[in-house]
Amino acid sequence: MSELNDLIAKGLIEAVESDRPMAEQWISDARRHLEAAQAIQTMDPSGAYVLAYDAARKAVAAALLMTGRRVRSRPGSHQALAQYAKVLARETGEPALEQFDRLRRERNRSEYGSRSFGKAEVVEAIRSAGAILEACARQT
Amino acid sequence: MKPRSELPLFKSPEQERLLAELFVFAQEPLSLSQLAQRTGTSMGGVHKEVERLERSGLVVSKTSGRSRLVEPNRSSPVYTELRSLLTKSMGPEPLLREALATIDGIKEAFIFGSWADPDQMAPHDIDLMVIGEPDPGQVYGAVSAVEVEVGRPINVVLRSEDEWAGTNGAFERAVRSRPRIQLV
């Protein structure tokens, strides 16, 4: 928990009203992103990876919102969410959440041209994002 | 980082760990207390060793406030060779080699990017290329364990043999043209 308090103290995460309808909306958006990622993975592997990451990101944000908190919109917000995913992984014993930070990092590197994605990486990202989504859906 | 040298060349395991912290892992000059903490050695032990290394020209130090900050002497004639030996004995190389050896389907694996470039200081993260058809989850799991030991993120790029041989975009060209450390 102290790690979460740290994120709050640094102003990266803020308290809001817990909002179940919004959290459920994000979970269903995430499901659609994942389906879309699956559909385009051969045609556009990098696009599919980005969508898979975004599905996982929205799912983690939904789990956070259910606790009455959200990531503030500022530089470092994705990283803050990744730190929360690690906290949540420990709290819930859901190992899938440990992989969120890897998705974030690799997606980030692709944005800056430091890497491209192979087929197996995209398949694994979609699988991993799906597991993260289900773990977060269990929290909402 | 765990002491797991396979290279019995140094005066003591403590000396090797101290040199590895300075030559392989440090991203900035380190104080004696940081060195003591990172190597699990007493301040007295670190002080004595740093004195000896500085007299022999392998490290340099300067005083900043109340701290003595130590860094490798990059103009030493043996700097490059020593750093390379320590990376092989104490760096991520042996840990990754061991971790990947247990996974089926890997045809080739190497470290690329800044970490593999002897002209660059220890970068924040390590780039790893894995070629073949291993289970990606197993690769990420093995790499995550090494990340904890070396205290920095390891970015994994996974390619099938066909993908690697058949693609030559900007990323692949950059990887092919720059130094690498072969693991598998």
Interface residues (C-beta under 8 A of the other chain):
Chain A: E98 Q99 R102 R105 E106 R109 G113 S114 R115 S116 G118 K119 A120 E121 V123 E124 R127 S128
Chain B: E133 P136 G137 Y140 S144 P153 N155 V156 V157 L158 R159 S160 E163 T167 G169 A170 F171 E172
